[in-house]
Amino acid sequence: MLRSLSRHPLFRQGGSFLVVGAVQLLVDWALFVALTALGMPTAPANLAGRVGGALLGFWLNGRVTFAQAGSARLGWRRFARFLLVWIPLTVISTLAVAWVAGTLGLAHAWLAKPLVEGALAVVAFFLWRHVVYR
């Protein structure tokens, strides 16, 4: 029973999504911290970090997480659907991180960003799975 569950696509995809998401988050967060440390305002730095992380994440998720029978699930149609999901999530992320930076300071925004992105990743997994990479 447990062995059959581990073979279920949702569990395989979930595990892969966590690994890809960790790499993606690291790229996103590192860009955000570096750019804000260099003086870039919070909102554009968050957008730049999310773009860098998103491009890597779209490619990795299409090649690894949601690939079928070794065949990548990429292409312009999926990228367009990806953007339809990514843009609202980016707006939410940017508003949250900018609010933390404005209210509590930049150092707190650096700490809050992984938490914000982690919460959004839960929603994103199901949206990527059912909307983007279907």
Secondary structure, 3 states (H helix, E strand, C coil): CHHHHHCCHHHHHHHHHHHHHHHHHHHHHHHHHHHHHCCCCHHHHHHHHHHHHHHHHHHHHHHHHCCECCECCCCHHHHHHHHHHHHHHHHHHHHHHHHHHHHHCHHHHHHHHHHHHHHHHHHHHHHHHHHHCC
